[in-house]
């Protein structure tokens, strides 16, 4: 039986998962969101992709990169600080992922947008 703190509608749970992901700037992990919306990891992952045409991880990275772009434009935080802020433990991993997604390094992006 489903606990009453969770809405019965699966679509509402998926929307809540998206909302949690966006408001956390992509910092929540799948298991944390699954727990918060009352779904198993597997069920949330499958249903999320089916309902959004993007996987949870893809959307998470997309949100992190948008947040990083905002920080690069509007703050003087170092690349290392921004990497940590968006959930990367190493600036090199962040820089590689940023360049893959944005087509510019974080430093190049900052120069173009300041």
N, CA, C and O atoms as a GROMACS GRO file, in nm:
protein
  456
    1UNK      N    1   0.084  -0.118   0.000
    1UNK     CA    2   0.000   0.000   0.000
    1UNK      C    3   0.089   0.124   0.000
    1UNK      O    4   0.193   0.127   0.065
    2UNK      N    5   0.047   0.224  -0.072
    2UNK     CA    6   0.123   0.348  -0.088
    2UNK      C    7   0.104   0.438   0.034
    2UNK      O    8  -0.008   0.454   0.083
    3UNK      N    9   0.211   0.494   0.081
    3UNK     CA   10   0.207   0.587   0.193
    3UNK      C   11   0.130   0.712   0.150
    3UNK      O   12   0.147   0.758   0.038
    4UNK      N   13   0.048   0.768   0.237
    4UNK     CA   14  -0.038   0.880   0.201
    4UNK      C   15   0.038   1.010   0.176
    4UNK      O   16  -0.019   1.104   0.122
    5UNK      N   17   0.165   1.018   0.214
    5UNK     CA   18   0.239   1.142   0.189
    5UNK      C   19   0.278   1.156   0.041
    5UNK      O   20   0.324   1.262   0.000
    6UNK      N   21   0.261   1.050  -0.038
    6UNK     CA   22   0.294   1.055  -0.179
    6UNK      C   23   0.167   1.068  -0.261
    6UNK      O   24   0.068   1.000  -0.232
    7UNK      N   25   0.168   1.153  -0.361
    7UNK     CA   26   0.048   1.163  -0.447
    7UNK      C   27   0.030   1.032  -0.524
    7UNK      O   28   0.128   0.964  -0.556
    8UNK      N   29  -0.093   0.997  -0.553
    8UNK     CA   30  -0.119   0.872  -0.622
    8UNK      C   31  -0.085   0.880  -0.770
    8UNK      O   32  -0.051   0.778  -0.831
    9UNK      N   33  -0.094   0.997  -0.829
    9UNK     CA   34  -0.074   1.015  -0.972
    9UNK      C   35   0.074   1.010  -1.007
    9UNK      O   36   0.154   1.089  -0.955
   10UNK      N   37   0.112   0.916  -1.095
   10UNK     CA   38   0.251   0.901  -1.136
   10UNK      C   39   0.303   1.026  -1.206
   10UNK      O   40   0.418   1.065  -1.185
   11UNK      N   41   0.220   1.089  -1.288
   11UNK     CA   42   0.262   1.211  -1.357
   11UNK      C   43   0.299   1.321  -1.258
   11UNK      O   44   0.395   1.396  -1.280
   12UNK      N   45   0.224   1.331  -1.149
   12UNK     CA   46   0.256   1.430  -1.046
   12UNK      C   47   0.391   1.400  -0.981
   12UNK      O   48   0.467   1.492  -0.949
   13UNK      N   49   0.420   1.274  -0.962
   13UNK     CA   50   0.548   1.236  -0.903
   13UNK      C   51   0.665   1.270  -0.995
   13UNK      O   52   0.769   1.317  -0.949
   14UNK      N   53   0.646   1.248  -1.124
   14UNK     CA   54   0.752   1.280  -1.221
   14UNK      C   55   0.772   1.430  -1.227
   14UNK      O   56   0.886   1.477  -1.232
   15UNK      N   57   0.664   1.506  -1.227
   15UNK     CA   58   0.677   1.653  -1.228
   15UNK      C   59   0.745   1.702  -1.101
   15UNK      O   60   0.826   1.794  -1.105
   16UNK      N   61   0.711   1.641  -0.988
   16UNK     CA   62   0.776   1.676  -0.861
   16UNK      C   63   0.925   1.644  -0.867
   16UNK      O   64   1.007   1.720  -0.817
   17UNK      N   65   0.960   1.532  -0.928
   17UNK     CA   66   1.101   1.494  -0.944
   17UNK      C   67   1.175   1.597  -1.026
   17UNK      O   68   1.285   1.638  -0.991
   18UNK      N   69   1.114   1.641  -1.138
   18UNK     CA   70   1.176   1.744  -1.222
   18UNK      C   71   1.193   1.874  -1.145
   18UNK      O   72   1.297   1.940  -1.154
   19UNK      N   73   1.092   1.910  -1.070
   19UNK     CA   74   1.096   2.033  -0.990
   19UNK      C   75   1.208   2.026  -0.886
   19UNK      O   76   1.283   2.123  -0.868
   20UNK      N   77   1.220   1.914  -0.818
   20UNK     CA   78   1.326   1.897  -0.718
   20UNK      C   79   1.464   1.906  -0.783
   20UNK      O   80   1.555   1.968  -0.728
   21UNK      N   81   1.478   1.846  -0.899
   21UNK     CA   82   1.605   1.850  -0.971
   21UNK      C   83   1.640   1.993  -1.009
   21UNK      O   84   1.755   2.036  -0.992
   22UNK      N   85   1.544   2.066  -1.061
   22UNK     CA   86   1.569   2.204  -1.104
   22UNK      C   87   1.598   2.296  -0.986
   22UNK      O   88   1.689   2.378  -0.993
   23UNK      N   89   1.521   2.285  -0.879
   23UNK     CA   90   1.542   2.375  -0.765
   23UNK      C   91   1.673   2.346  -0.691
   23UNK      O   92   1.724   2.430  -0.618
   24UNK      N   93   1.726   2.225  -0.710
   24UNK     CA   94   1.854   2.192  -0.647
   24UNK      C   95   1.971   2.220  -0.741
   24UNK      O   96   2.085   2.189  -0.708
   25UNK      N   97   1.942   2.278  -0.857
   25UNK     CA   98   2.043   2.301  -0.961
   25UNK      C   99   2.117   2.174  -0.999
   25UNK      O  100   2.236   2.175  -1.029
   26UNK      N  101   2.044   2.063  -0.998
   26UNK     CA  102   2.100   1.936  -1.042
   26UNK      C  103   2.181   1.863  -0.937
   26UNK      O  104   2.248   1.764  -0.969
   27UNK      N  105   2.175   1.908  -0.814
   27UNK     CA  106   2.260   1.847  -0.710
   27UNK      C  107   2.204   1.718  -0.651
   27UNK      O  108   2.280   1.634  -0.603
   28UNK      N  109   2.072   1.700  -0.655
   28UNK     CA  110   2.016   1.576  -0.602
   28UNK      C  111   2.055   1.458  -0.690
   28UNK      O  112   2.066   1.471  -0.812
   29UNK      N  113   2.076   1.347  -0.627
   29UNK     CA  114   2.102   1.223  -0.700
   29UNK      C  115   1.968   1.150  -0.720
   29UNK      O  116   1.869   1.177  -0.653
   30UNK      N  117   1.969   1.059  -0.814
   30UNK     CA  118   1.847   0.987  -0.849
   30UNK      C  119   1.785   0.920  -0.726
   30UNK      O  120   1.664   0.928  -0.707
   31UNK      N  121   1.866   0.854  -0.645
   31UNK     CA  122   1.810   0.784  -0.529
   31UNK      C  123   1.746   0.880  -0.429
   31UNK      O  124   1.649   0.844  -0.363
   32UNK      N  125   1.799   1.001  -0.417
   32UNK     CA  126   1.741   1.100  -0.326
   32UNK      C  127   1.603   1.146  -0.375
   32UNK      O  128   1.509   1.157  -0.297
   33UNK      N  129   1.594   1.171  -0.504
   33UNK     CA  130   1.467   1.214  -0.559
   33UNK      C  131   1.366   1.099  -0.557
   33UNK      O  132   1.249   1.120  -0.526
   34UNK      N  133   1.411   0.979  -0.590
   34UNK     CA  134   1.322   0.863  -0.586
   34UNK      C  135   1.262   0.848  -0.447
   34UNK      O  136   1.142   0.822  -0.432
   35UNK      N  137   1.344   0.865  -0.346
   35UNK     CA  138   1.297   0.855  -0.209
   35UNK      C  139   1.195   0.965  -0.177
   35UNK      O  140   1.094   0.939  -0.112
   36UNK      N  141   1.222   1.086  -0.224
   36UNK     CA  142   1.134   1.199  -0.194
   36UNK      C  143   0.997   1.188  -0.262
   36UNK      O  144   0.897   1.236  -0.209
   37UNK      N  145   0.993   1.126  -0.379
   37UNK     CA  146   0.865   1.114  -0.451
   37UNK      C  147   0.800   0.976  -0.435
   37UNK      O  148   0.692   0.952  -0.488
   38UNK      N  149   0.865   0.888  -0.362
   38UNK     CA  150   0.806   0.758  -0.330
   38UNK      C  151   0.805   0.656  -0.443
   38UNK      O  152   0.710   0.579  -0.458
   39UNK      N  153   0.912   0.657  -0.523
   39UNK     CA  154   0.925   0.559  -0.631
   39UNK      C  155   1.057   0.486  -0.618
   39UNK      O  156   1.152   0.536  -0.557
   40UNK      N  157   1.064   0.367  -0.674
   40UNK     CA  158   1.192   0.296  -0.676
   40UNK      C  159   1.284   0.366  -0.775
   40UNK      O  160   1.238   0.439  -0.864
   41UNK      N  161   1.413   0.343  -0.759
   41UNK     CA  162   1.510   0.402  -0.852
   41UNK      C  163   1.478   0.363  -0.997
   41UNK      O  164   1.471   0.448  -1.085
   42UNK      N  165   1.459   0.236  -1.017
   42UNK     CA  166   1.436   0.185  -1.153
   42UNK      C  167   1.308   0.243  -1.213
   42UNK      O  168   1.306   0.284  -1.329
   43UNK      N  169   1.203   0.244  -1.134
   43UNK     CA  170   1.076   0.295  -1.185
   43UNK      C  171   1.085   0.443  -1.218
   43UNK      O  172   1.036   0.487  -1.322
   44UNK      N  173   1.148   0.521  -1.131
   44UNK     CA  174   1.164   0.664  -1.158
   44UNK      C  175   1.249   0.685  -1.282
   44UNK      O  176   1.215   0.767  -1.367
   45UNK      N  177   1.358   0.614  -1.294
   45UNK     CA  178   1.448   0.630  -1.407
   45UNK      C  179   1.378   0.599  -1.539
   45UNK      O  180   1.386   0.676  -1.634
   46UNK      N  181   1.309   0.486  -1.545
   46UNK     CA  182   1.238   0.446  -1.668
   46UNK      C  183   1.126   0.544  -1.702
   46UNK      O  184   1.114   0.588  -1.816
   47UNK      N  185   1.046   0.578  -1.602
   47UNK     CA  186   0.931   0.664  -1.625
   47UNK      C  187   0.976   0.806  -1.658
   47UNK      O  188   0.913   0.874  -1.740
   48UNK      N  189   1.082   0.850  -1.595
   48UNK     CA  190   1.135   0.984  -1.620
   48UNK      C  191   1.173   0.999  -1.767
   48UNK      O  192   1.135   1.097  -1.832
   49UNK      N  193   1.246   0.903  -1.818
   49UNK     CA  194   1.289   0.909  -1.958
   49UNK      C  195   1.170   0.899  -2.052
   49UNK      O  196   1.164   0.970  -2.153
   50UNK      N  197   1.078   0.812  -2.021
   50UNK     CA  198   0.960   0.793  -2.104
   50UNK      C  199   0.877   0.922  -2.111
   50UNK      O  200   0.825   0.956  -2.217
   51UNK      N  201   0.863   0.991  -1.999
   51UNK     CA  202   0.780   1.112  -1.993
   51UNK      C  203   0.851   1.238  -2.040
   51UNK      O  204   0.785   1.337  -2.071
   52UNK      N  205   0.984   1.238  -2.045
   52UNK     CA  206   1.057   1.362  -2.072
   52UNK      C  207   1.144   1.357  -2.196
   52UNK      O  208   1.202   1.459  -2.233
   53UNK      N  209   1.156   1.245  -2.259
   53UNK     CA  210   1.244   1.224  -2.375
   53UNK      C  211   1.391   1.247  -2.341
   53UNK      O  212   1.476   1.247  -2.430
   54UNK      N  213   1.421   1.267  -2.216
   54UNK     CA  214   1.559   1.279  -2.168
   54UNK      C  215   1.572   1.193  -2.044
   54UNK      O  216   1.478   1.180  -1.965
   55UNK      N  217   1.688   1.135  -2.027
   55UNK     CA  218   1.711   1.059  -1.906
   55UNK      C  219   1.729   1.154  -1.788
   55UNK      O  220   1.754   1.273  -1.807
   56UNK      N  221   1.716   1.101  -1.670
   56UNK     CA  222   1.739   1.179  -1.549
   56UNK      C  223   1.879   1.239  -1.553
   56UNK      O  224   1.897   1.358  -1.525
   57UNK      N  225   1.979   1.157  -1.586
   57UNK     CA  226   2.118   1.206  -1.587
   57UNK      C  227   2.139   1.314  -1.691
   57UNK      O  228   2.210   1.411  -1.665
   58UNK      N  229   2.079   1.300  -1.807
   58UNK     CA  230   2.092   1.401  -1.912
   58UNK      C  231   2.035   1.535  -1.865
   58UNK      O  232   2.098   1.639  -1.880
   59UNK      N  233   1.916   1.531  -1.807
   59UNK     CA  234   1.854   1.654  -1.757
   59UNK      C  235   1.935   1.712  -1.642
   59UNK      O  236   1.949   1.834  -1.632
   60UNK      N  237   1.987   1.627  -1.557
   60UNK     CA  238   2.070   1.672  -1.445
   60UNK      C  239   2.192   1.748  -1.495
   60UNK      O  240   2.224   1.856  -1.444
   61UNK      N  241   2.260   1.694  -1.592
   61UNK     CA  242   2.379   1.760  -1.648
   61UNK      C  243   2.340   1.891  -1.715
   61UNK      O  244   2.409   1.991  -1.702
   62UNK      N  245   2.230   1.889  -1.787
   62UNK     CA  246   2.181   2.010  -1.853
   62UNK      C  247   2.155   2.122  -1.751
   62UNK      O  248   2.194   2.237  -1.772
   63UNK      N  249   2.091   2.088  -1.642
   63UNK     CA  250   2.062   2.186  -1.537
   63UNK      C  251   2.191   2.236  -1.473
   63UNK      O  252   2.206   2.356  -1.448
   64UNK      N  253   2.284   2.146  -1.446
   64UNK     CA  254   2.413   2.186  -1.389
   64UNK      C  255   2.488   2.282  -1.480
   64UNK      O  256   2.546   2.380  -1.434
   65UNK      N  257   2.486   2.255  -1.610
   65UNK     CA  258   2.557   2.341  -1.704
   65UNK      C  259   2.492   2.479  -1.715
   65UNK      O  260   2.561   2.580  -1.728
   66UNK      N  261   2.359   2.484  -1.709
   66UNK     CA  262   2.290   2.614  -1.709
   66UNK      C  263   2.325   2.694  -1.584
   66UNK      O  264   2.347   2.815  -1.591
   67UNK      N  265   2.330   2.626  -1.471
   67UNK     CA  266   2.367   2.692  -1.346
   67UNK      C  267   2.512   2.740  -1.352
   67UNK      O  268   2.543   2.850  -1.307
   68UNK      N  269   2.600   2.659  -1.407
   68UNK     CA  270   2.741   2.697  -1.421
   68UNK      C  271   2.754   2.819  -1.511
   68UNK      O  272   2.832   2.910  -1.482
   69UNK      N  273   2.679   2.822  -1.620
   69UNK     CA  274   2.683   2.938  -1.710
   69UNK      C  275   2.639   3.065  -1.636
   69UNK      O  276   2.698   3.172  -1.652
   70UNK      N  277   2.537   3.052  -1.556
   70UNK     CA  278   2.488   3.166  -1.477
   70UNK      C  279   2.597   3.214  -1.380
   70UNK      O  280   2.620   3.334  -1.366
   71UNK      N  281   2.662   3.120  -1.313
   71UNK     CA  282   2.769   3.156  -1.219
   71UNK      C  283   2.888   3.219  -1.292
   71UNK      O  284   2.948   3.314  -1.242
   72UNK      N  285   2.922   3.168  -1.408
   72UNK     CA  286   3.033   3.224  -1.485
   72UNK      C  287   3.003   3.367  -1.529
   72UNK      O  288   3.093   3.451  -1.530
   73UNK      N  289   2.880   3.394  -1.564
   73UNK     CA  290   2.840   3.528  -1.609
   73UNK      C  291   2.831   3.628  -1.494
   73UNK      O  292   2.870   3.744  -1.508
   74UNK      N  293   2.780   3.582  -1.381
   74UNK     CA  294   2.737   3.675  -1.276
   74UNK      C  295   2.820   3.677  -1.150
   74UNK      O  296   2.790   3.752  -1.057
   75UNK      N  297   2.925   3.596  -1.144
   75UNK     CA  298   3.008   3.594  -1.022
   75UNK      C  299   3.155   3.598  -1.062
   75UNK      O  300   3.191   3.586  -1.179
   76UNK      N  301   3.237   3.615  -0.962
   76UNK     CA  302   3.381   3.608  -0.981
   76UNK      C  303   3.439   3.481  -0.918
   76UNK      O  304   3.558   3.474  -0.889
   77UNK      N  305   3.354   3.381  -0.898
   77UNK     CA  306   3.401   3.255  -0.842
   77UNK      C  307   3.503   3.192  -0.937
   77UNK      O  308   3.493   3.208  -1.058
   78UNK      N  309   3.599   3.123  -0.880
   78UNK     CA  310   3.696   3.053  -0.964
   78UNK      C  311   3.629   2.933  -1.031
   78UNK      O  312   3.520   2.891  -0.990
   79UNK      N  313   3.693   2.879  -1.132
   79UNK     CA  314   3.641   2.760  -1.200
   79UNK      C  315   3.630   2.644  -1.102
   79UNK      O  316   3.533   2.568  -1.106
   80UNK      N  317   3.727   2.632  -1.015
   80UNK     CA  318   3.725   2.527  -0.912
   80UNK      C  319   3.603   2.544  -0.820
   80UNK      O  320   3.536   2.446  -0.788
   81UNK      N  321   3.575   2.666  -0.780
   81UNK     CA  322   3.460   2.693  -0.692
   81UNK      C  323   3.328   2.664  -0.765
   81UNK      O  324   3.236   2.607  -0.706
   82UNK      N  325   3.320   2.702  -0.890
   82UNK     CA  326   3.199   2.676  -0.968
   82UNK      C  327   3.181   2.527  -0.989
   82UNK      O  328   3.069   2.475  -0.978
   83UNK      N  329   3.289   2.457  -1.018
   83UNK     CA  330   3.282   2.312  -1.034
   83UNK      C  331   3.224   2.248  -0.909
   83UNK      O  332   3.134   2.164  -0.917
   84UNK      N  333   3.274   2.288  -0.794
   84UNK     CA  334   3.225   2.234  -0.667
   84UNK      C  335   3.078   2.272  -0.646
   84UNK      O  336   2.997   2.190  -0.603
   85UNK      N  337   3.044   2.396  -0.676
   85UNK     CA  338   2.908   2.447  -0.656
   85UNK      C  339   2.805   2.369  -0.739
   85UNK      O  340   2.693   2.348  -0.694
   86UNK      N  341   2.843   2.326  -0.858
   86UNK     CA  342   2.749   2.252  -0.942
   86UNK      C  343   2.760   2.101  -0.926
   86UNK      O  344   2.694   2.025  -0.997
   87UNK      N  345   2.844   2.056  -0.833
   87UNK     CA  346   2.844   1.915  -0.797
   87UNK      C  347   2.960   1.831  -0.849
   87UNK      O  348   2.953   1.708  -0.845
   88UNK      N  349   3.065   1.895  -0.898
   88UNK     CA  350   3.183   1.820  -0.943
   88UNK      C  351   3.292   1.831  -0.837
   88UNK      O  352   3.315   1.939  -0.782
   89UNK      N  353   3.358   1.722  -0.809
   89UNK     CA  354   3.464   1.726  -0.709
   89UNK      C  355   3.598   1.769  -0.768
   89UNK      O  356   3.689   1.808  -0.694
   90UNK      N  357   3.610   1.762  -0.899
   90UNK     CA  358   3.734   1.803  -0.965
   90UNK      C  359   3.703   1.900  -1.078
   90UNK      O  360   3.615   1.875  -1.160
   91UNK      N  361   3.777   2.008  -1.082
   91UNK     CA  362   3.754   2.109  -1.186
   91UNK      C  363   3.777   2.053  -1.326
   91UNK      O  364   3.713   2.096  -1.422
   92UNK      N  365   3.868   1.956  -1.338
   92UNK     CA  366   3.898   1.902  -1.470
   92UNK      C  367   3.778   1.826  -1.528
   92UNK      O  368   3.751   1.836  -1.648
   93UNK      N  369   3.707   1.752  -1.445
   93UNK     CA  370   3.587   1.682  -1.491
   93UNK      C  371   3.480   1.782  -1.532
   93UNK      O  372   3.413   1.766  -1.634
   94UNK      N  373   3.464   1.884  -1.451
   94UNK     CA  374   3.367   1.989  -1.482
   94UNK      C  375   3.402   2.056  -1.614
   94UNK      O  376   3.315   2.074  -1.700
   95UNK      N  377   3.528   2.094  -1.632
   95UNK     CA  378   3.571   2.164  -1.753
   95UNK      C  379   3.548   2.078  -1.877
   95UNK      O  380   3.501   2.128  -1.980
   96UNK      N  381   3.580   1.952  -1.867
   96UNK     CA  382   3.560   1.860  -1.980
   96UNK      C  383   3.411   1.850  -2.015
   96UNK      O  384   3.374   1.860  -2.132
   97UNK      N  385   3.327   1.832  -1.916
   97UNK     CA  386   3.182   1.820  -1.939
   97UNK      C  387   3.125   1.951  -1.992
   97UNK      O  388   3.040   1.950  -2.081
   98UNK      N  389   3.170   2.063  -1.937
   98UNK     CA  390   3.122   2.194  -1.981
   98UNK      C  391   3.154   2.215  -2.128
   98UNK      O  392   3.069   2.259  -2.206
   99UNK      N  393   3.276   2.184  -2.166
   99UNK     CA  394   3.318   2.202  -2.305
   99UNK      C  395   3.240   2.109  -2.399
   99UNK      O  396   3.206   2.149  -2.510
  100UNK      N  397   3.213   1.988  -2.356
  100UNK     CA  398   3.132   1.895  -2.435
  100UNK      C  399   2.994   1.953  -2.463
  100UNK      O  400   2.942   1.944  -2.574
  101UNK      N  401   2.935   2.013  -2.362
  101UNK     CA  402   2.796   2.060  -2.371
  101UNK      C  403   2.783   2.199  -2.430
  101UNK      O  404   2.690   2.226  -2.506
  102UNK      N  405   2.875   2.289  -2.396
  102UNK     CA  406   2.862   2.430  -2.432
  102UNK      C  407   2.950   2.467  -2.552
  102UNK      O  408   2.930   2.570  -2.615
  103UNK      N  409   3.046   2.382  -2.581
  103UNK     CA  410   3.141   2.400  -2.693
  103UNK      C  411   3.250   2.503  -2.665
  103UNK      O  412   3.330   2.534  -2.753
  104UNK      N  413   3.253   2.555  -2.545
  104UNK     CA  414   3.360   2.645  -2.501
  104UNK      C  415   3.406   2.600  -2.364
  104UNK      O  416   3.329   2.540  -2.288
  105UNK      N  417   3.531   2.630  -2.331
  105UNK     CA  418   3.576   2.603  -2.195
  105UNK      C  419   3.509   2.704  -2.103
  105UNK      O  420   3.461   2.808  -2.150
  106UNK      N  421   3.504   2.678  -1.974
  106UNK     CA  422   3.445   2.775  -1.881
  106UNK      C  423   3.513   2.913  -1.889
  106UNK      O  424   3.447   3.016  -1.881
  107UNK      N  425   3.645   2.914  -1.905
  107UNK     CA  426   3.718   3.041  -1.913
  107UNK      C  427   3.677   3.117  -2.040
  107UNK      O  428   3.652   3.237  -2.035
  108UNK      N  429   3.671   3.046  -2.153
  108UNK     CA  430   3.628   3.110  -2.278
  108UNK      C  431   3.485   3.164  -2.267
  108UNK      O  432   3.455   3.274  -2.311
  109UNK      N  433   3.399   3.083  -2.207
  109UNK     CA  434   3.260   3.124  -2.190
  109UNK      C  435   3.251   3.250  -2.104
  109UNK      O  436   3.175   3.342  -2.136
  110UNK      N  437   3.326   3.254  -1.998
  110UNK     CA  438   3.325   3.371  -1.909
  110UNK      C  439   3.372   3.496  -1.984
  110UNK      O  440   3.311   3.602  -1.973
  111UNK      N  441   3.479   3.483  -2.058
  111UNK     CA  442   3.533   3.598  -2.135
  111UNK      C  443   3.430   3.650  -2.235
  111UNK      O  444   3.416   3.771  -2.252
  112UNK      N  445   3.359   3.562  -2.298
  112UNK     CA  446   3.262   3.603  -2.399
  112UNK      C  447   3.136   3.665  -2.339
  112UNK      O  448   3.064   3.738  -2.407
  113UNK      N  449   3.110   3.636  -2.213
  113UNK     CA  450   2.983   3.678  -2.152
  113UNK      C  451   2.994   3.776  -2.036
  113UNK      O  452   2.895   3.803  -1.968
  114UNK      N  453   3.110   3.830  -2.014
  114UNK     CA  454   3.126   3.930  -1.906
  114UNK      C  455   3.111   4.067  -1.961
  114UNK      O  456   3.121   4.165  -1.888
   0.00000   0.00000   0.00000
